[in-house]
């Protein structure tokens, strides 16, 4: 269940990033936070 919630949040953040909404509200750090949360899983695999 947590994976589903994570993927929904990740897709929403990416859509907001590519549409420019995050840049408008100065919240581009969300993309970096998302990348940091994915990084340990990539190293583990």
TORVEXKE-741981 format. One line per 10 residues: number of its first residue (from 1); their letters; for each residue x, y, z of N, C-alpha, C. Coordinates in Angstrom, 2 decimals. Example, Ala and Ser with C-alpha at 12.3 -4.5 7.8 and 13.67 -1.06 7.14 Angstrom:
1 = as = 13.19:-5.69:7.80:12.30:-4.50:7.80:13.20:-3.30:7.80  12.85:-2.25:7.08:13.67:-1.06:7.14:12.90:0.03:7.87
//
This chain:
1 = xxxxxxxxxx = 0.82:-1.20:0.00:0.00:0.00:0.00:0.87:1.26:0.00  1.96:1.22:0.74:2.84:2.39:0.78:3.48:2.64:-0.58  3.77:1.56:-1.32:4.34:1.74:-2.65:3.37:2.46:-3.57  2.10:2.14:-3.46:1.09:2.78:-4.30:1.01:4.27:-3.97  1.01:4.60:-2.69:0.97:6.00:-2.28:2.22:6.73:-2.75  3.38:6.05:-2.62:4.64:6.66:-3.06:4.61:6.95:-4.55  4.15:5.99:-5.35:4.10:6.19:-6.79:3.12:7.28:-7.19  2.00:7.38:-6.51:1.03:8.44:-6.81:1.64:9.80:-6.52  2.34:9.92:-5.38:3.00:11.18:-5.04:4.11:11.48:-6.04  4.88:10.47:-6.41:5.98:10.67:-7.36:5.46:11.13:-8.71
11 = xxxxxxxxxx = 4.40:10.53:-9.21:3.83:10.93:-10.49:3.29:12.35:-10.41  2.64:12.68:-9.29:2.11:14.04:-9.13:3.23:15.06:-9.11  4.32:14.76:-8.41:5.45:15.69:-8.35:6.07:15.87:-9.73  6.22:14.79:-10.47:6.79:14.90:-11.81:5.90:15.68:-12.76  4.61:15.47:-12.68:3.69:16.24:-13.53:3.76:17.72:-13.18  3.77:18.03:-11.89:3.86:19.42:-11.47:5.19:20.04:-11.88  6.25:19.22:-11.87:7.57:19.72:-12.28:7.58:20.07:-13.76  7.08:19.16:-14.59:7.14:19.38:-16.03:6.14:20.42:-16.52  5.11:20.69:-15.75:4.17:21.74:-16.13:4.61:23.11:-15.61  5.63:23.14:-14.74:6.15:24.40:-14.26:5.52:24.92:-12.99
21 = xxxxxxxxxx = 4.64:24.16:-12.40:3.96:24.62:-11.19:4.94:24.70:-10.02  5.83:23.71:-9.90:6.79:23.73:-8.79:7.73:24.91:-8.88  8.16:25.24:-10.09:9.06:26.38:-10.26:8.35:27.69:-9.91  7.08:27.77:-10.25:6.32:28.99:-9.97:6.21:29.25:-8.47  6.03:28.16:-7.70:5.87:28.31:-6.26:7.15:28.02:-5.49  8.29:27.95:-6.20:9.61:27.74:-5.60:9.64:26.46:-4.76  9.15:25.37:-5.32:9.11:24.09:-4.62:9.84:23.00:-5.41  10.86:23.39:-6.16:11.62:22.40:-6.93:12.37:21.43:-6.03  12.51:21.75:-4.76:13.20:20.86:-3.84:12.45:19.54:-3.68  11.16:19.52:-4.03:10.40:18.27:-3.95:10.96:17.22:-4.91
31 = xxxxxxxxxx = 11.43:17.65:-6.08:12.01:16.72:-7.03:13.29:16.12:-6.45  14.10:16.95:-5.81:15.33:16.46:-5.19:15.02:15.53:-4.02  14.02:15.86:-3.23:13.63:14.99:-2.12:13.15:13.64:-2.63  12.44:13.65:-3.73:11.98:12.40:-4.33:13.16:11.58:-4.82  14.14:12.23:-5.43:15.33:11.52:-5.90:16.12:10.92:-4.75  16.20:11.62:-3.64:16.94:11.11:-2.48:16.24:9.88:-1.91  14.93:9.85:-1.93:14.22:8.69:-1.40:14.35:7.47:-2.32  14.54:7.69:-3.61:14.68:6.58:-4.54:16.12:6.04:-4.52  17.09:6.87:-4.23:18.50:6.50:-4.34:18.88:5.23:-3.55  18.48:5.07:-2.27:18.87:3.84:-1.57:18.29:2.57:-2.20
41 = xxxxx = 17.11:2.65:-2.76:16.53:1.48:-3.42:17.32:1.11:-4.67  17.79:2.10:-5.39:18.58:1.84:-6.60:19.91:1.21:-6.23  20.53:1.68:-5.17:21.81:1.12:-4.71:21.61:-0.32:-4.24  20.50:-0.56:-3.53:20.21:-1.90:-3.00:20.00:-2.91:-4.12  19.36:-2.49:-5.19:19.09:-3.42:-6.30:20.34:-3.63:-7.11
//
